[in-house]
């Protein structure tokens, strides 16, 4: 089974759209490792969209994004900042951090091989 490059591009765009608000939220919080990790994932996504990618690169990105989920001390334990004056605009725009976090994970999972990327 082959997967058209346009499908993978759309999947990358969906991941990008989920990573952007997650990074915005993490910037509102005290500095953590998570911000650096997800900003790196966003930069990688941006680079792939600008310069191209292959399936191996998508697999590596997917694993990198999803690697921080699961287990003690993982991103699953992250508690988003409370709704404050500084974060109220984010909450008005995106409402629920858990939804954004779930989208990041599921959109990264979508990049994994279920066929061969074909351009």
N, C-alpha and C positions, 0 to 999 in steps of 0.2 A: 504494500500500500504506500502510495506517495502522498505527501501533504504539500499543497501548493505554497510557494513562498509568501503569497499574499495572506494566507491564513496565519502563518507564523508571524508575519508583520503585524497583523491585527492583534494577535495574542500578546505580542511585545508592547503594543500601544496600550492595551488594557492593563498590563502590568505597570507600565509607566504611569497611567492615570491613577492607579492605586498607591504606588510608591510615593508620588508627590504629596498627597495629603498626609500620609504617614510621616514623612520627613518633616513636614510643617508642624505636625503635632509634637514630634520628638524635640524640635527646636524650642517649643514652648516650655518644655520640661527642663529639669536640671540636666547637665551634661551626662551622657551615658555612652557606653560602648555601642548601644543600639543605633544611635544616630549615625555614627561613623559607618557602621555596617550597612544600614539601609541607604545612606547617601552614596556609598560605593556601588551598591546594587543599582541605584537609579542612574548613576553616571555610566555604568556598563550598559544598561538598557538604552540610554541616550546614544551611546557610541554605536551600538548595534543598529539602531534605527537610522543613524546618519551614514554609516559606512558599510553596512551589511553584516552578515552572520552566517554560520553554518549550524547544523544540528548539534554538533559536539559543543559548540559555544553556548547554545541555548540550554543544553543539558547541564553544563557547568553553572550557568547563571541560576537555573532552577534549583539546583542543589544548594548553591550558596544562599539563596533567599530562604529556602525551607530548612536549612541546617540549624538555624537558631530557634526553631520551634520544637518543643517536646523535651521532656526531662526536667529535673530539678535545676533551677537557676536559668531556665531558658526564657525566651521572649514571651512564652505563655504566662510567665509570672509577672510580666510588666503591668504596672498599674498606671493608666494614663493620668495626666494632671487633672485636677478638679476643674470644673467650669469656673473661671475667674474673669475679671475684667480683661486680662490679657488674652485669655483663650476663648472668650465668648464668640468672637467672629468665626473661629474655627468650628465651634460647636453649632453655630447657626448654619454654616455652610454644609458641614458633613454630618452633623448630629451625633453619630455613635461611633466611637473609636473601634469597638469590636467588629463592626461591619467592615471598616476599612482594613483592619488587620486580617480578617477572614478573606477579603478580596485579594490582598497581597499573596497570601498563601495559595489560594485556589488558582489565581492567575499564573503564579510561578509553576504550579503543578501542571497546568495546561501546556507548558512548553516542553515537557518531557516527551520522549519518542513514543508515538503510537503508529508511526510510519516514517518514511524517509522524506526529508525536506527536499522539494523539487522546485527549481526556478524556471 
